[in-house]
Amino acid sequence: MAGIAVGLGSNIMATSALPLEILRNGLTPCYFLSLHCRECGDIRTAIPEVPSDRFHSCPRCHQACEYTLLGEGGTQRELPFWNRIQDSFTMANMIEMHWRVQVARRQA
């Protein structure tokens, strides 16, 4: 494959090199999770260790939530931290929308 330019170049590394690169760059190792909370909606969080069971506490309401492990990486931020995904619907949002539709139908 001579003559083909590789766009990523030296940015490609083996997965086994990740922990060393995290420490070399002064980052704190962490795991990224995606939580779906019935009360708060979709939340992305970074924590220092992988949960030992299939549930993780929601950082907003502390309800047990199922999670998906998104990956392992490093951060400059203090752990744990989280962000709520703004376009998500909570169970409370769905109930409220259903209630409003029912009220509108009765008034029509």
C-alpha positions, 0 to 999 in steps of 0.5 A: 500500500505504498503511496497511501497517506494515513490521516491518523498517523501516530494518533493510533495506539494499542488499547494496552497503551491507554493506561500508560498514556492516561497517566503520562498526560496527568489524567485520572483514569475513569469509566464512562457510563450511560444511565437511563433514570426513570426520573431524570432521563439519560445521564452520562457519568464518569466514575473511578471504578466499574460498578460491581452489579448491573445497577448504578445510582443516579447522581441526581435522584440516587435511584438505582438505574441500569447502565451501559459501560461506554468505555474507559479513559481519562479526565482532568475533572474531579470524579465522579462527574455527570451530565444530563442529556437534554433531549431525553424524556423521563417517565414523568415527562411521558406521563405528563404528555399522556395526561395533557393529551387525555385532557385535550381529548375530553375538552374537544 
